[in-house]
Amino acid sequence: MRGSSAGRVVSIYSPALHSPNTASFLVASLLLPPPPSRVSPIKTLCGSDFLMWSGDDETGAEFVLKGGDGVISVSANCAPKAMSQIMKAALDGDKSTVETLNSPLKAMHDKLFVESNPIPVKYAVAKMGYGHGIR
């Protein structure tokens, strides 16, 4: 399989995709943002019982709308209810609700990734009164 972004072509293949011991696969963000268009070809290759998770909050909902199974979310630490509602709507295929709920979070998604994770989310959660701040 091949995906392209900004004129670059990156091969996406792992022998683990064909292993009976591999149950899920995180589509990592080597291409920024990771193209949700990867979901369908990988699902076809690996089967519908193969779980795929995005690691990118900004495109996670679109990834799920295209057939992904969820997102490993940083933003959910700061907005758990909103991210849960977005993922439920995405899993239900409700693009309109996803866009309505995700739009106010776009600035937060961007700001949480200004520095290496987890520094911004630790700061944000500490400002919300949780955790121990940045150590």
VEXVO-621142 format. One record per residue: residue in three letters; x, y, z of N, C-alpha, C, O, CB in turn. Coordinates in nm, 2 decimals, padded with zeros to 4 digits, m for minus. Glycine has a CB too. Layout:
ALA  X  Y  Z  X  Y  Z  X  Y  Z  X  Y  Z  X  Y  Z
...
END
This chain:
MET  00.08  m00.12  00.00  00.00  00.00  00.00  00.09  00.12  00.00  00.20  00.12  00.06  m00.10  00.00  00.12
ARG  00.04  00.23  m00.06  00.12  00.35  m00.06  00.02  00.47  m00.03  m00.09  00.47  m00.08  00.19  00.37  m00.20
GLY  00.07  00.56  00.04  00.00  00.69  00.07  00.09  00.80  00.03  00.21  00.78  00.03  m00.04  00.70  00.21
SER  00.03  00.91  m00.01  00.12  01.03  m00.04  00.07  01.15  00.03  m00.05  01.17  00.06  00.12  01.05  m00.19
SER  00.16  01.24  00.06  00.13  01.37  00.12  00.24  01.46  00.09  00.36  01.43  00.11  00.11  01.35  00.28
ALA  00.21  01.58  00.05  00.31  01.68  00.02  00.42  01.63  m00.07  00.53  01.66  m00.06  00.38  01.73  00.15
GLY  00.37  01.55  m00.17  00.46  01.51  m00.28  00.55  01.39  m00.23  00.63  01.34  m00.31  00.55  01.62  m00.32
ARG  00.54  01.34  m00.11  00.62  01.23  m00.06  00.54  01.10  m00.07  00.42  01.11  m00.04  00.67  01.26  00.08
VAL  00.60  00.99  m00.10  00.53  00.87  m00.10  00.60  00.78  00.01  00.72  00.77  00.01  00.54  00.79  m00.24
VAL  00.51  00.73  00.09  00.56  00.65  00.20  00.50  00.51  00.19  00.38  00.50  00.18  00.53  00.71  00.34
SER  00.58  00.40  00.20  00.52  00.27  00.20  00.47  00.24  00.34  00.54  00.27  00.44  00.63  00.17  00.15
ILE  00.36  00.18  00.35  00.30  00.13  00.47  00.28  m00.02  00.47  00.19  m00.06  00.41  00.16  00.21  00.50
TYR  00.37  m00.09  00.53  00.36  m00.23  00.53  00.44  m00.29  00.65  00.54  m00.24  00.68  00.42  m00.29  00.39
SER  00.38  m00.39  00.70  00.45  m00.46  00.81  00.41  m00.60  00.80  00.30  m00.63  00.79  00.42  m00.40  00.95
PRO  00.51  m00.69  00.82  00.48  m00.83  00.82  00.38  m00.87  00.93  00.30  m00.96  00.93  00.60  m00.92  00.84
ALA  00.38  m00.78  01.04  00.29  m00.80  01.15  00.14  m00.79  01.11  00.05  m00.85  01.17  00.31  m00.70  01.26
LEU  00.11  m00.72  01.00  m00.02  m00.71  00.95  m00.08  m00.85  00.91  m00.20  m00.87  00.92  m00.03  m00.62  00.83
HIS  00.00  m00.94  00.88  m00.04  m01.08  00.84  m00.03  m01.18  00.95  m00.06  m01.30  00.93  00.03  m01.12  00.72
SER  00.02  m01.14  01.06  00.03  m01.23  01.17  m00.10  m01.26  01.25  m00.17  m01.16  01.27  00.14  m01.18  01.27
PRO  m00.13  m01.38  01.28  m00.25  m01.41  01.36  m00.24  m01.35  01.50  m00.35  m01.35  01.57  m00.28  m01.56  01.36
ASN  m00.12  m01.31  01.54  m00.11  m01.25  01.68  m00.13  m01.10  01.68  m00.12  m01.04  01.79  00.03  m01.29  01.73
THR  m00.15  m01.04  01.57  m00.17  m00.90  01.56  m00.32  m00.87  01.56  m00.38  m00.90  01.46  m00.09  m00.83  01.44
ALA  m00.36  m00.80  01.66  m00.51  m00.77  01.67  m00.54  m00.63  01.63  m00.66  m00.60  01.60  m00.56  m00.80  01.81
SER  m00.45  m00.54  01.64  m00.48  m00.40  01.61  m00.35  m00.33  01.56  m00.24  m00.38  01.57  m00.53  m00.32  01.73
PHE  m00.37  m00.21  01.51  m00.26  m00.14  01.44  m00.28  00.01  01.46  m00.39  00.06  01.43  m00.25  m00.17  01.29
LEU  m00.19  00.08  01.51  m00.19  00.23  01.53  m00.13  00.29  01.40  m00.02  00.26  01.37  m00.12  00.28  01.65
VAL  m00.21  00.37  01.33  m00.16  00.43  01.21  m00.09  00.56  01.26  m00.16  00.66  01.29  m00.28  00.46  01.11
ALA  00.04  00.55  01.27  00.12  00.66  01.32  00.13  00.78  01.23  00.11  00.76  01.10  00.26  00.61  01.37
SER  00.16  00.89  01.28  00.16  01.01  01.20  00.30  01.04  01.15  00.36  01.14  01.19  00.11  01.12  01.28
LEU  00.35  00.96  01.05  00.48  01.00  00.98  00.44  01.11  00.88  00.53  01.19  00.85  00.54  00.88  00.92
LEU  00.33  01.10  00.82  00.28  01.20  00.73  00.19  01.29  00.82  00.10  01.24  00.89  00.20  01.14  00.61
LEU  00.20  01.42  00.81  00.12  01.51  00.89  00.03  01.58  00.81  00.07  01.65  00.72  00.21  01.60  00.97
PRO  m00.10  01.57  00.83  m00.17  01.47  00.92  m00.17  01.34  00.85  m00.16  01.33  00.72  m00.31  01.52  00.96
PRO  m00.20  01.23  00.92  m00.20  01.10  00.86  m00.33  01.09  00.77  m00.44  01.12  00.82  m00.20  00.99  00.96
PRO  m00.32  01.05  00.65  m00.44  01.05  00.56  m00.53  00.94  00.61  m00.50  00.82  00.61  m00.39  01.02  00.42
PRO  m00.66  00.98  00.65  m00.76  00.88  00.68  m00.79  00.79  00.56  m00.85  00.68  00.58  m00.89  00.95  00.73
SER  m00.74  00.82  00.44  m00.77  00.74  00.33  m00.69  00.60  00.34  m00.71  00.51  00.26  m00.72  00.81  00.20
ARG  m00.60  00.59  00.44  m00.53  00.47  00.46  m00.62  00.36  00.52  m00.59  00.24  00.50  m00.41  00.49  00.56
VAL  m00.73  00.40  00.58  m00.81  00.30  00.66  m00.87  00.19  00.57  m00.84  00.07  00.60  m00.92  00.38  00.73
SER  m00.94  00.23  00.47  m01.01  00.13  00.39  m00.91  00.02  00.32  m00.94  m00.10  00.33  m01.09  00.20  00.28
PRO  m00.80  00.07  00.26  m00.71  m00.03  00.21  m00.65  m00.13  00.31  m00.64  m00.25  00.28  m00.60  00.04  00.13
ILE  m00.62  m00.07  00.43  m00.56  m00.16  00.53  m00.67  m00.25  00.58  m00.64  m00.37  00.61  m00.50  m00.07  00.65
LYS  m00.79  m00.21  00.60  m00.90  m00.29  00.65  m00.92  m00.40  00.55  m00.95  m00.52  00.59  m01.03  m00.21  00.67
THR  m00.92  m00.37  00.42  m00.94  m00.47  00.32  m00.83  m00.58  00.32  m00.86  m00.70  00.31  m00.94  m00.41  00.18
LEU  m00.71  m00.53  00.34  m00.59  m00.62  00.35  m00.60  m00.71  00.47  m00.56  m00.83  00.46  m00.46  m00.54  00.35
CYS  m00.64  m00.66  00.58  m00.63  m00.73  00.71  m00.76  m00.79  00.76  m00.75  m00.88  00.85  m00.58  m00.64  00.82
GLY  m00.87  m00.75  00.71  m01.00  m00.80  00.75  m01.07  m00.71  00.85  m01.01  m00.63  00.91  m00.98  m00.94  00.81
SER  m01.20  m00.73  00.85  m01.28  m00.63  00.93  m01.27  m00.65  01.08  m01.30  m00.56  01.15  m01.43  m00.65  00.89
ASP  m01.22  m00.76  01.12  m01.20  m00.78  01.27  m01.06  m00.72  01.32  m01.03  m00.73  01.43  m01.20  m00.93  01.30
PHE  m00.98  m00.67  01.22  m00.86  m00.60  01.26  m00.88  m00.46  01.30  m00.94  m00.38  01.22  m00.76  m00.61  01.13
LEU  m00.84  m00.42  01.42  m00.87  m00.29  01.48  m00.77  m00.19  01.44  m00.65  m00.22  01.44  m00.88  m00.30  01.63
MET  m00.81  m00.07  01.40  m00.72  00.04  01.36  m00.75  00.16  01.45  m00.86  00.20  01.46  m00.73  00.07  01.21
TRP  m00.64  00.22  01.50  m00.65  00.33  01.59  m00.57  00.45  01.54  m00.45  00.43  01.50  m00.61  00.30  01.74
SER  m00.62  00.57  01.54  m00.55  00.68  01.50  m00.47  00.73  01.62  m00.52  00.72  01.74  m00.64  00.80  01.44
GLY  m00.36  00.80  01.60  m00.29  00.86  01.71  m00.28  01.01  01.70  m00.20  01.08  01.75  m00.14  00.81  01.72
ASP  m00.38  01.06  01.62  m00.38  01.21  01.59  m00.52  01.27  01.62  m00.61  01.23  01.55  m00.34  01.23  01.44
ASP  m00.53  01.35  01.72  m00.65  01.41  01.76  m00.72  01.49  01.65  m00.84  01.49  01.63  m00.64  01.49  01.88
GLU  m00.64  01.56  01.57  m00.69  01.65  01.47  m00.77  01.58  01.36  m00.87  01.63  01.31  m00.58  01.74  01.41
THR  m00.72  01.46  01.32  m00.78  01.39  01.21  m00.85  01.26  01.26  m00.89  01.18  01.18  m00.68  01.36  01.11
GLY  m00.85  01.24  01.39  m00.90  01.11  01.45  m01.05  01.08  01.41  m01.08  00.97  01.38  m00.89  01.11  01.59
ALA  m01.13  01.19  01.42  m01.27  01.17  01.39  m01.29  01.13  01.24  m01.37  01.04  01.21  m01.35  01.29  01.42
GLU  m01.22  01.20  01.15  m01.23  01.16  01.01  m01.18  01.02  00.99  m01.24  00.95  00.91  m01.15  01.27  00.92
PHE  m01.08  00.98  01.06  m01.02  00.85  01.05  m01.13  00.75  01.08  m01.14  00.65  01.02  m00.90  00.83  01.14
VAL  m01.20  00.77  01.19  m01.31  00.68  01.24  m01.42  00.68  01.14  m01.48  00.58  01.10  m01.36  00.72  01.38
LEU  m01.46  00.80  01.08  m01.57  00.81  00.98  m01.53  00.73  00.86  m01.62  00.67  00.79  m01.59  00.96  00.94
LYS  m01.40  00.71  00.83  m01.36  00.63  00.71  m01.34  00.48  00.75  m01.30  00.41  00.66  m01.23  00.69  00.66
GLY  m01.38  00.44  00.87  m01.37  00.30  00.90  m01.28  00.26  01.02  m01.27  00.15  01.06  m01.33  00.23  00.79
GLY  m01.20  00.36  01.07  m01.11  00.33  01.18  m01.20  00.30  01.31  m01.32  00.32  01.31  m01.02  00.45  01.21
ASP  m01.13  00.25  01.41  m01.20  00.20  01.53  m01.19  00.30  01.64  m01.27  00.28  01.74  m01.14  00.07  01.57
GLY  m01.11  00.40  01.64  m01.10  00.49  01.75  m00.97  00.58  01.74  m00.90  00.57  01.64  m01.10  00.43  01.88
VAL  m00.95  00.66  01.84  m00.83  00.74  01.85  m00.77  00.73  01.99  m00.84  00.72  02.09  m00.86  00.89  01.81
ILE  m00.64  00.72  01.99  m00.56  00.72  02.12  m00.54  00.87  02.14  m00.45  00.93  02.07  m00.43  00.64  02.12
SER  m00.62  00.93  02.22  m00.64  01.08  02.23  m00.56  01.15  02.34  m00.57  01.10  02.46  m00.78  01.11  02.23
VAL  m00.49  01.25  02.31  m00.44  01.34  02.41  m00.55  01.44  02.45  m00.56  01.47  02.57  m00.31  01.42  02.36
SER  m00.62  01.49  02.36  m00.73  01.59  02.39  m00.83  01.54  02.48  m00.89  01.62  02.56  m00.79  01.63  02.26
ALA  m00.85  01.41  02.49  m00.95  01.35  02.58  m00.92  01.37  02.72  m01.00  01.36  02.81  m00.97  01.20  02.55
ASN  m00.79  01.40  02.75  m00.75  01.43  02.89  m00.81  01.56  02.94  m00.83  01.58  03.05  m00.60  01.43  02.90
CYS  m00.83  01.65  02.84  m00.88  01.79  02.88  m01.03  01.80  02.85  m01.09  01.88  02.92  m00.80  01.89  02.80
ALA  m01.08  01.73  02.75  m01.22  01.74  02.72  m01.27  01.59  02.70  m01.31  01.56  02.58  m01.24  01.82  02.59
PRO  m01.28  01.51  02.80  m01.32  01.37  02.79  m01.46  01.36  02.74  m01.48  01.27  02.65  m01.31  01.30  02.92
LYS  m01.56  01.43  02.79  m01.69  01.42  02.74  m01.71  01.45  02.59  m01.77  01.38  02.52  m01.79  01.51  02.83
ALA  m01.65  01.57  02.55  m01.66  01.61  02.41  m01.59  01.51  02.32  m01.65  01.47  02.22  m01.59  01.75  02.40
MET  m01.48  01.46  02.36  m01.41  01.36  02.27  m01.49  01.23  02.26  m01.49  01.17  02.16  m01.27  01.33  02.32
SER  m01.55  01.19  02.37  m01.63  01.07  02.38  m01.75  01.09  02.28  m01.78  01.00  02.21  m01.68  01.04  02.52
GLN  m01.81  01.20  02.29  m01.93  01.23  02.20  m01.89  01.23  02.06  m01.96  01.18  01.97  m02.00  01.36  02.24
ILE  m01.77  01.29  02.03  m01.72  01.30  01.89  m01.70  01.16  01.84  m01.74  01.12  01.73  m01.59  01.38  01.88
MET  m01.63  01.07  01.92  m01.60  00.94  01.87  m01.73  00.85  01.86  m01.74  00.77  01.76  m01.51  00.87  01.97
LYS  m01.83  00.87  01.95  m01.95  00.80  01.93  m02.02  00.84  01.80  m02.07  00.76  01.73  m02.05  00.83  02.05
ALA  m02.02  00.97  01.77  m02.09  01.02  01.65  m02.01  00.97  01.53  m02.07  00.93  01.43  m02.09  01.17  01.65
ALA  m01.88  00.96  01.53  m01.80  00.91  01.42  m01.82  00.76  01.40  m01.84  00.72  01.29  m01.65  00.94  01.45
LEU  m01.83  00.69  01.51  m01.86  00.54  01.50  m02.00  00.52  01.44  m02.02  00.42  01.38  m01.84  00.48  01.64
ASP  m02.09  00.61  01.47  m02.22  00.60  01.42  m02.23  00.65  01.27  m02.34  00.64  01.21  m02.32  00.68  01.50
GLY  m02.12  00.71  01.22  m02.12  00.76  01.08  m02.19  00.90  01.07  m02.23  00.93  00.96  m02.19  00.67  00.99
ASP  m02.21  00.97  01.18  m02.28  01.10  01.18  m02.18  01.21  01.16  m02.14  01.28  01.26  m02.36  01.12  01.31
LYS  m02.14  01.24  01.03  m02.04  01.34  01.00  m02.08  01.48  01.04  m02.00  01.56  01.09  m02.02  01.34  00.85
SER  m02.21  01.51  01.03  m02.26  01.64  01.07  m02.24  01.67  01.22  m02.19  01.78  01.26  m02.41  01.66  01.03
THR  m02.27  01.57  01.30  m02.25  01.59  01.45  m02.10  01.59  01.48  m02.06  01.67  01.57  m02.32  01.47  01.52
VAL  m02.02  01.51  01.41  m01.88  01.52  01.43  m01.82  01.66  01.41  m01.75  01.71  01.49  m01.81  01.41  01.34
GLU  m01.86  01.71  01.30  m01.81  01.85  01.26  m01.86  01.95  01.36  m01.78  02.04  01.40  m01.86  01.89  01.12
THR  m01.98  01.94  01.40  m02.04  02.04  01.50  m01.96  02.03  01.63  m01.93  02.13  01.69  m02.19  02.02  01.52
LEU  m01.94  01.91  01.68  m01.88  01.89  01.81  m01.72  01.91  01.81  m01.67  01.96  01.90  m01.90  01.75  01.86
ASN  m01.66  01.88  01.69  m01.52  01.89  01.68  m01.47  02.03  01.65  m01.36  02.06  01.69  m01.47  01.79  01.58
SER  m01.55  02.11  01.59  m01.51  02.24  01.55  m01.46  02.33  01.67  m01.35  02.39  01.65  m01.62  02.31  01.48
PRO  m01.52  02.33  01.78  m01.47  02.41  01.89  m01.34  02.36  01.95  m01.27  02.43  02.03  m01.58  02.42  02.00
LEU  m01.31  02.23  01.93  m01.19  02.17  01.98  m01.07  02.18  01.90  m00.95  02.15  01.94  m01.21  02.03  02.01
LYS  m01.08  02.23  01.77  m00.97  02.24  01.68  m00.85  02.32  01.74  m00.74  02.28  01.72  m01.01  02.30  01.55
ALA  m00.88  02.43  01.80  m00.77  02.52  01.86  m00.70  02.44  01.97  m00.58  02.45  01.98  m00.83  02.65  01.91
MET  m00.78  02.37  02.05  m00.72  02.29  02.16  m00.63  02.18  02.10  m00.52  02.16  02.15  m00.83  02.23  02.25
HIS  m00.68  02.11  02.00  m00.60  02.00  01.93  m00.46  02.06  01.89  m00.35  02.00  01.92  m00.67  01.94  01.81
ASP  m00.46  02.18  01.83  m00.34  02.24  01.78  m00.25  02.28  01.90  m00.13  02.25  01.89  m00.37  02.37  01.70
LYS  m00.31  02.34  02.00  m00.22  02.39  02.11  m00.16  02.28  02.19  m00.05  02.29  02.25  m00.31  02.48  02.20
LEU  m00.23  02.17  02.20  m00.18  02.05  02.28  m00.06  01.99  02.21  00.02  01.91  02.28  m00.28  01.95  02.30
PHE  m00.03  02.02  02.09  00.08  01.96  02.01  00.18  02.07  01.97  00.26  02.04  01.88  00.03  01.89  01.89
VAL  00.18  02.18  02.04  00.28  02.29  02.02  00.42  02.24  02.06  00.52  02.26  02.00  00.25  02.42  02.09
GLU  00.42  02.17  02.18  00.55  02.11  02.23  00.53  01.96  02.23  00.42  01.90  02.21  00.58  02.16  02.37
SER  00.64  01.89  02.26  00.63  01.74  02.26  00.53  01.70  02.37  00.53  01.75  02.48  00.77  01.68  02.30
ASN  00.45  01.60  02.33  00.35  01.54  02.42  00.43  01.47  02.54  00.53  01.41  02.50  00.26  01.44  02.35
PRO  00.40  01.48  02.66  00.27  01.52  02.72  00.28  01.66  02.79  00.19  01.69  02.87  00.23  01.42  02.82
ILE  00.38  01.74  02.76  00.39  01.87  02.84  00.27  01.96  02.83  00.22  02.00  02.93  00.51  01.94  02.78
PRO  00.22  01.99  02.71  00.10  02.08  02.70  m00.02  02.02  02.78  m00.10  02.10  02.84  00.06  02.11  02.56
VAL  m00.05  01.89  02.76  m00.17  01.84  02.83  m00.15  01.83  02.98  m00.25  01.85  03.05  m00.19  01.69  02.77
LYS  m00.03  01.81  03.03  m00.01  01.82  03.17  m00.03  01.96  03.22  m00.09  01.97  03.33  00.14  01.77  03.21
TYR  00.01  02.06  03.15  m00.01  02.20  03.19  m00.16  02.23  03.19  m00.21  02.28  03.28  00.06  02.29  03.09
ALA  m00.23  02.19  03.08  m00.37  02.21  03.07  m00.45  02.14  03.18  m00.54  02.20  03.24  m00.43  02.17  02.93
VAL  m00.42  02.02  03.21  m00.49  01.95  03.31  m00.46  02.01  03.45  m00.55  02.01  03.54  m00.45  01.80  03.31
ALA  m00.34  02.05  03.47  m00.30  02.12  03.60  m00.38  02.25  03.61  m00.43  02.28  03.72  m00.15  02.15  03.61
LYS  m00.40  02.32  03.51  m00.48  02.45  03.51  m00.62  02.42  03.54  m00.69  02.51  03.59  m00.46  02.52  03.38
MET  m00.67  02.30  03.50  m00.81  02.26  03.53  m00.82  02.21  03.68  m00.93  02.18  03.72  m00.85  02.15  03.44
GLY  m00.71  02.20  03.75  m00.71  02.16  03.89  m00.69  02.01  03.92  m00.71  01.96  04.02  m00.85  02.19  03.95
TYR  m00.63  01.94  03.81  m00.61  01.80  03.83  m00.46  01.78  03.82  m00.38  01.86  03.76  m00.68  01.72  03.72
GLY  m00.41  01.66  03.87  m00.27  01.63  03.85  m00.18  01.71  03.93  m00.22  01.78  04.03  m00.23  01.64  03.71
HIS  m00.05  01.69  03.90  00.06  01.76  03.98  00.14  01.86  03.90  00.24  01.90  03.94  00.15  01.65  04.03
GLY  00.08  01.89  03.78  00.15  01.99  03.70  00.27  01.92  03.62  00.27  01.80  03.60  00.21  02.10  03.78
ILE  00.35  02.00  03.57  00.46  01.95  03.48  00.58  01.92  03.58  00.63  02.01  03.65  00.51  02.06  03.37
ARG  00.63  01.80  03.57  00.75  01.76  03.65  00.86  01.72  03.56  00.97  01.69  03.61  00.71  01.64  03.74
END
